Amino acid sequence: MKRERVRRVRVLTVSAVALFLAAGIAAAAPQKEEPAGRKSGATPHGPQFAVPKPPFTPGIFPCSDCHKDMKPNPNRRELKDEHTGVVLNHAQGQRWCLDCHDIANRDKLRLVNGQRIGFDESYQLCGQCHGDKYRDWRAGVHGKRTGMWNGEKQYLLCVHCHDPHDPSFKPLQPMPPPVRPENIKK
């Protein structure tokens, strides 16, 4: 009799966990309510998430303002005229600007399959190489997401926390330890 009760409790617990996980997965899915001006649902290249505008350096976007009259040079090289402050510490030796930035439309990013996406969908670009982080970001485990657990959400883009050209976090100076209560001067 006691074994049967324990077995029922385990089955109920497993069922409750399964329901909880299913609810969490459903809540992590992109919401149909999107900010004004955005189309609801999926784009031709994947789900669309409500995100704030990317943190562009002032005066640098749209890129086509400067690049419209330039002949594109696809050769890997050190940039000497513009963008000299950009140091690529992101898979250096394996990556080049035009692996991510579209050569024909500088206001777009380019996926591996050649599709162009907006900078507000850069999570798809990052997710091509960082699939585990992309999965966690979509589920709300990596990065910052605000909103309601069962309603509208807003996700920060990868570039709100990581420099896309040098994504590693720099070491932080540790804070001093707290003062013990008996050492606080009154």
Secondary structure, DSSP 4 states (H G I P E B T S, - for coil): -HHHHHHHHHHHHHHHHHHHHHHHHHHHSPPS---TT---SEETTEE----PPP-PPTT--STHHHHTTSPP--S-----SS-TT----SSTTT--GGGTB-SS-TTSEE-TTS-EE-GGGHHHHHHHH-HHHHHHHHHTSSS-EEE-TTS-EEE--HHHHSBTTB-SPPPPPPPPPPPPGGG---
